[in-house]
Amino acid sequence: MYECDICGYPELEEPPYDSHGCATFSVCPCCGTEFGYDDANTSHAALRQRWVANGMRWSSASTAPPAGWEPSRQLLMADQA
């Protein structure tokens, strides 16, 4: 599993970028960021601020959040990594 560079979601099935630094265009089910598209002209810090400002809501309609999911804790754990 891989971690989202925006929200810290630790269960991405694909890395946001491959070993050559190219975006994989994977989408984080938590914050909804599509790597290579959403971050093409917007910094990761700005995308994170936007997600937080919008209430840190779960983005995916097809993937449920993990049991006990706490976005504030997730973000805190990502910042400590």
DSSP file (Angstrom, degrees, kcal/mol; ACC not computed):
  #  RESIDUE AA STRUCTURE BP1 BP2  ACC     N-H-->O    O-->H-N    N-H-->O    O-->H-N    TCO  KAPPA ALPHA  PHI   PSI    X-CA   Y-CA   Z-CA
    1    1 A M              0   0    0      0, 0.0     2,-0.3     0, 0.0    12,-0.2   0.000 360.0 360.0 360.0 157.8    0.0    0.0    0.0
    2    2 A Y  B     -A   12   0A   0     10,-2.1    10,-2.8    12,-0.1     2,-0.4  -0.864 360.0-118.6-127.5 159.1    1.0    3.6   -0.6
    3    3 A E        -     0   0    0     -2,-0.3     2,-0.3     8,-0.2     6,-0.1  -0.812  25.7-117.3-103.6 139.0    0.3    6.9    1.2
    4    4 A C     >  -     0   0    0      5,-2.4     4,-1.2    -2,-0.4    -1,-0.0  -0.548  13.7-145.9 -71.4 131.3   -1.5    9.9   -0.3
    5    5 A D  T  4 S+     0   0    0     -2,-0.3    -1,-0.1     2,-0.1    43,-0.1   0.632  95.2  45.0 -71.6 -14.2    0.8   12.9   -0.5
    6    6 A I  T  4 S+     0   0    0      3,-0.1    -1,-0.1    41,-0.1    45,-0.0   0.911 130.5  10.0 -95.2 -57.7   -2.2   15.2    0.1
    7    7 A C  T  4 S-     0   0    0      2,-0.1    71,-0.2    44,-0.0    -2,-0.1   0.536  92.9-118.0-107.1  -9.3   -4.3   13.7    2.9
    8    8 A G     <  +     0   0    0     -4,-1.2    -3,-0.1     1,-0.3    69,-0.0   0.560  48.0 167.7  83.3   7.5   -2.0   11.0    4.3
    9    9 A Y        -     0   0    0      1,-0.2    -5,-2.4    -6,-0.1     3,-0.5  -0.398  23.2-156.2 -56.7 123.0   -4.5    8.2    3.4
   10   10 A P  S    S+     0   0    0      0, 0.0    -1,-0.2     0, 0.0    -7,-0.1   0.338  73.1  68.6 -90.7   8.3   -2.2    5.1    3.9
   11   11 A E        +     0   0    0    -10,-0.1    -8,-0.2     3,-0.0     2,-0.2  -0.042  55.0 146.5-122.6  34.2   -4.0    2.5    1.7
   12   12 A L  B     -A    2   0A   0    -10,-2.8   -10,-2.1    -3,-0.5    16,-0.1  -0.491  41.3-147.1 -66.2 137.6   -3.6    3.7   -1.9
   13   13 A E  S    S+     0   0    0    -12,-0.2    -1,-0.1    -2,-0.2   -10,-0.1   0.753  83.4  34.6 -78.6 -24.0   -3.3    0.7   -4.2
   14   14 A E  S    S-     0   0    0     13,-0.1   -12,-0.1   -12,-0.1    -1,-0.1  -0.928  92.4-106.1-125.3 151.7   -0.9    2.5   -6.5
   15   15 A P        -     0   0    0      0, 0.0    11,-0.3     0, 0.0     9,-0.2  -0.460  26.4-123.8 -70.8 151.4    1.8    5.0   -5.8
   16   16 A P  S    S+     0   0    0      0, 0.0     8,-2.3     0, 0.0     9,-0.5   0.847  98.4  22.7 -61.7 -32.3    1.0    8.6   -6.7
   17   17 A Y  B    S-B   23   0B   0      6,-0.3     6,-0.2     7,-0.1    19,-0.0  -0.977  83.1-125.0-134.9 146.4    4.2    8.6   -8.8
   18   18 A D    >   -     0   0    0      4,-2.8     3,-2.1    -2,-0.3     6,-0.0  -0.157  45.2 -84.2 -81.6-176.7    6.2    5.8  -10.4
   19   19 A S  T 3  S+     0   0    0      1,-0.3    -1,-0.1     2,-0.1    -2,-0.0   0.625 130.0  54.4 -66.8 -12.8    9.9    5.1   -9.8
   20   20 A H  T 3  S-     0   0    0      2,-0.2    -1,-0.3     3,-0.0     3,-0.1   0.391 120.7-106.1 -98.7   1.0   10.8    7.7  -12.6
   21   21 A G  S <  S+     0   0    0     -3,-2.1     2,-0.4     1,-0.3    -2,-0.1   0.573  74.1 140.6  85.7   9.7    8.7   10.4  -11.0
   22   22 A C        -     0   0    0      1,-0.1    -4,-2.8     2,-0.0    -1,-0.3  -0.698  58.1-108.6 -88.2 137.9    5.9   10.2  -13.5
   23   23 A A  B     -B   17   0B   0     -2,-0.4    -6,-0.3    -6,-0.2    13,-0.1  -0.341  17.2-154.1 -62.7 142.0    2.3   10.6  -12.2
   24   24 A T        -     0   0    0     -8,-2.3    -1,-0.1    -9,-0.2    -7,-0.1   0.496  29.9-128.7 -93.8  -6.6    0.3    7.4  -12.2
   25   25 A F        +     0   0    0     10,-0.9     2,-0.1    -9,-0.5    11,-0.1   0.743  53.9 156.4  59.9  24.6   -3.0    9.3  -12.5
   26   26 A S        -     0   0    0    -10,-0.3     9,-2.2   -11,-0.3     2,-0.5  -0.466  36.7-134.0 -74.1 155.1   -4.2    7.2   -9.5
   27   27 A V  B     -C   34   0C   0      7,-0.2     7,-0.2    -2,-0.1   -13,-0.1  -0.947   7.5-131.7-116.6 129.5   -7.1    8.8   -7.5
   28   28 A C     >  -     0   0    0      5,-2.4     4,-1.7    -2,-0.5    31,-0.1  -0.675   9.9-152.1 -77.0 123.9   -7.1    8.9   -3.7
   29   29 A P  T  4 S+     0   0    0      0, 0.0    31,-2.6     0, 0.0    30,-0.8   0.737  91.4  53.2 -69.3 -19.6  -10.5    7.7   -2.5
   30   30 A C  T  4 S+     0   0    0     29,-0.2    29,-1.5    28,-0.2    -2,-0.0   0.978 127.3  11.5 -79.0 -61.3  -10.1    9.8    0.6
   31   31 A C  T  4 S-     0   0    0     27,-0.2    -1,-0.1    28,-0.1    26,-0.1   0.612  94.6-125.9 -97.3 -13.4   -9.4   13.3   -0.7
   32   32 A G     <  +     0   0    0     -4,-1.7     2,-0.2     1,-0.3    26,-0.0   0.513  51.5 156.2  84.2   5.0  -10.2   12.7   -4.3
   33   33 A T        -     0   0    0     -6,-0.1    -5,-2.4     1,-0.1     2,-0.7  -0.463  32.5-152.9 -67.5 130.9   -6.9   13.9   -5.7
   34   34 A E  B >>> -C   27   0C   0     -7,-0.2     4,-2.3    -2,-0.2     3,-1.8  -0.929  20.7-132.9-103.0 111.5   -5.9   12.6   -9.1
   35   35 A F  T 345S+     0   0    0     -9,-2.2   -10,-0.9    -2,-0.7    -9,-0.1  -0.467  90.7  24.2 -70.6 128.3   -2.1   12.6   -9.3
   36   36 A G  T 345S+     0   0    0     -2,-0.3    -1,-0.3   -12,-0.1   -13,-0.1   0.126 128.8  47.2 101.6 -17.0   -0.9   14.1  -12.5
   37   37 A Y  T X45S+     0   0    0     -3,-1.8     3,-1.3     3,-0.1     4,-0.5   0.705 114.3  34.3-114.6 -65.0   -4.1   16.0  -13.0
   38   38 A D  T 3<5S+     0   0    0     -4,-2.3     3,-0.4     1,-0.3     4,-0.3   0.843 125.3  43.7 -64.3 -33.0   -5.1   17.9   -9.8
   39   39 A D  T 3 <S+     0   0    0     -5,-0.7    -1,-0.3     1,-0.2     5,-0.1   0.283  86.6  94.3 -97.4  12.1   -1.5   18.5   -8.8
   40   40 A A  S <  S+     0   0    0     -3,-1.3    -1,-0.2     1,-0.2    -2,-0.1   0.886 109.8   7.6 -67.8 -38.1   -0.3   19.5  -12.3
   41   41 A N  S    S+     0   0    0     -4,-0.5     2,-0.4    -3,-0.4    -1,-0.2   0.314 123.5  69.7-126.3   5.5   -0.9   23.2  -11.5
   42   42 A T  S    S-     0   0    0     -4,-0.3    -1,-0.1     3,-0.0     5,-0.0  -0.993  80.0-120.3-129.4 132.5   -1.7   23.2   -7.8
   43   43 A S     >  -     0   0    0     -2,-0.4     4,-2.3     1,-0.1     5,-0.2  -0.224  22.2-117.4 -68.0 158.4    0.8   22.4   -5.1
   44   44 A H  H  > S+     0   0    0      1,-0.2     4,-2.5     2,-0.2     5,-0.2   0.879 116.7  55.6 -62.4 -37.7    0.2   19.6   -2.7
   45   45 A A  H  > S+     0   0    0      1,-0.2     4,-2.4     2,-0.2    -1,-0.2   0.908 108.8  46.6 -61.7 -42.0    0.1   22.1    0.2
   46   46 A A  H  > S+     0   0    0      2,-0.2     4,-2.2     1,-0.2    -2,-0.2   0.885 111.8  50.6 -69.0 -38.6   -2.7   24.0   -1.6
   47   47 A L  H  X S+     0   0    0     -4,-2.3     4,-2.2     2,-0.2    -2,-0.2   0.899 111.4  49.0 -65.0 -39.7   -4.6   20.8   -2.3
   48   48 A R  H  X S+     0   0    0     -4,-2.5     4,-2.6     2,-0.2     5,-0.2   0.931 110.1  50.7 -64.4 -45.7   -4.3   19.7    1.3
   49   49 A Q  H  X S+     0   0    0     -4,-2.4     4,-2.9     1,-0.2    -2,-0.2   0.897 110.3  50.4 -59.0 -40.6   -5.5   23.2    2.5
   50   50 A R  H  X S+     0   0    0     -4,-2.2     4,-1.7     2,-0.2    -1,-0.2   0.917 110.3  49.2 -63.7 -44.4   -8.5   22.9    0.2
   51   51 A W  H  <>S+     0   0    0     -4,-2.2     5,-2.5     2,-0.2     6,-0.4   0.923 114.4  45.1 -62.0 -44.9   -9.4   19.4    1.5
   52   52 A V  H ><5S+     0   0    0     -4,-2.6     3,-1.9     1,-0.2    -2,-0.2   0.932 111.4  52.3 -63.9 -46.4   -9.2   20.6    5.1
   53   53 A A  H 3<5S+     0   0    0     -4,-2.9    -1,-0.2     1,-0.3    -2,-0.2   0.796 105.5  56.4 -61.4 -28.7  -11.2   23.8    4.3
   54   54 A N  T 3<5S-     0   0    0     -4,-1.7     3,-0.3    -5,-0.2    -1,-0.3   0.258 129.5 -93.6 -88.9  12.8  -13.9   21.6    2.8
   55   55 A G  T < 5 -     0   0    0     -3,-1.9    -3,-0.2     1,-0.2    -2,-0.1   0.591  50.5 -91.9  92.4  11.4  -14.3   19.6    5.9
   56   56 A M      < +     0   0    0     -5,-2.5    -1,-0.2    -6,-0.2     2,-0.1   0.876  67.6 177.9  50.5  44.1  -12.0   16.6    5.2
   57   57 A R        -     0   0    0     -6,-0.4     2,-0.3    -3,-0.3    -1,-0.2  -0.452  37.2-102.1 -77.8 150.0  -14.8   14.7    3.8
   58   58 A W        -     0   0    0      1,-0.1   -28,-0.2    -2,-0.1   -27,-0.2  -0.552  34.2-161.2 -68.3 133.3  -14.4   11.2    2.3
   59   59 A S        +     0   0    0    -29,-1.5   -29,-0.2   -30,-0.8     2,-0.2   0.872  55.2  87.5 -90.7 -40.8  -14.4   11.6   -1.5
   60   60 A S        -     0   0    0    -31,-2.6    -2,-0.0     1,-0.2   -32,-0.0  -0.393  45.0-171.5 -73.9 133.4  -15.2    8.2   -3.0
   61   61 A A  S    S+     0   0    0     -2,-0.2    -1,-0.2     1,-0.1     3,-0.1   0.662  91.4  44.0 -88.0 -20.0  -18.8    7.1   -3.6
   62   62 A S  S    S+     0   0    0      1,-0.2     2,-0.5     2,-0.0    -1,-0.1   0.647 108.7  57.4-101.0 -17.7  -17.6    3.6   -4.5
   63   63 A T  S    S-     0   0    0    -34,-0.1    -1,-0.2   -33,-0.0    -3,-0.1  -0.966  77.8-141.3-117.1 121.9  -15.1    2.9   -1.8
   64   64 A A        -     0   0    0     -2,-0.5     3,-0.1     1,-0.1    -3,-0.1  -0.474  27.1-103.1 -78.3 150.5  -16.1    3.2    1.8
   65   65 A P        -     0   0    0      0, 0.0     3,-0.1     0, 0.0    -1,-0.1  -0.358  48.4 -90.3 -66.7 154.6  -13.8    4.7    4.4
   66   66 A P    >   -     0   0    0      0, 0.0     3,-1.9     0, 0.0     2,-0.0  -0.265  55.7 -82.9 -61.9 153.3  -12.0    2.3    6.7
   67   67 A A  T 3  S+     0   0    0      1,-0.3    -3,-0.0    -3,-0.1     0, 0.0  -0.344 118.1  13.1 -56.6 132.9  -13.8    1.4    9.9
   68   68 A G  T 3  S+     0   0    0      1,-0.2    -1,-0.3    -3,-0.1     2,-0.0   0.651  87.5 177.8  75.1  15.5  -13.1    4.0   12.5
   69   69 A W    <   -     0   0    0     -3,-1.9    -1,-0.2     1,-0.1    -2,-0.0  -0.295   9.4-177.7 -58.1 127.8  -11.7    6.4   10.0
   70   70 A E     >  -     0   0    0      1,-0.1     4,-2.5    -2,-0.0     3,-0.2  -0.917  12.8-163.9-129.0 102.8  -10.7    9.7   11.5
   71   71 A P  H  > S+     0   0    0      0, 0.0     4,-2.4     0, 0.0     5,-0.2   0.844  89.1  53.8 -60.0 -35.8   -9.4   12.3    9.0
   72   72 A S  H  > S+     0   0    0      2,-0.2     4,-2.2     1,-0.2     5,-0.1   0.926 111.6  44.9 -64.8 -43.0   -7.8   14.5   11.6
   73   73 A R  H  > S+     0   0    0      2,-0.2     4,-2.8    -3,-0.2     5,-0.2   0.910 111.7  53.4 -65.4 -42.2   -5.8   11.6   13.1
   74   74 A Q  H  X S+     0   0    0     -4,-2.5     4,-2.1     1,-0.2    -2,-0.2   0.922 110.8  46.3 -56.9 -46.3   -4.9   10.5    9.6
   75   75 A L  H  X S+     0   0    0     -4,-2.4     4,-2.1     2,-0.2    -1,-0.2   0.892 111.7  51.1 -65.7 -40.7   -3.5   13.9    8.7
   76   76 A L  H  X S+     0   0    0     -4,-2.2     4,-1.3     1,-0.2    -2,-0.2   0.913 110.2  49.4 -62.9 -43.0   -1.7   14.1   12.0
   77   77 A M  H  X S+     0   0    0     -4,-2.8     4,-0.9     1,-0.2    -2,-0.2   0.883 110.3  51.3 -64.4 -38.2    0.0   10.7   11.5
   78   78 A A  H >< S+     0   0    0     -4,-2.1     3,-0.5     1,-0.2    -1,-0.2   0.886 107.6  52.3 -66.1 -39.0    1.0   11.7    7.9
   79   79 A D  H 3< S+     0   0    0     -4,-2.1    -1,-0.2     1,-0.2    -2,-0.2   0.779 109.3  50.7 -67.7 -26.5    2.6   14.9    9.3
   80   80 A Q  H 3<        0   0    0     -4,-1.3    -1,-0.2     1,-0.2    -2,-0.2   0.643 360.0 360.0 -85.7 -15.1    4.6   12.9   11.8
   81   81 A A    <<        0   0    0     -4,-0.9    -1,-0.2    -3,-0.5    -2,-0.1   0.482 360.0 360.0 -73.4 360.0    5.9   10.5    9.2
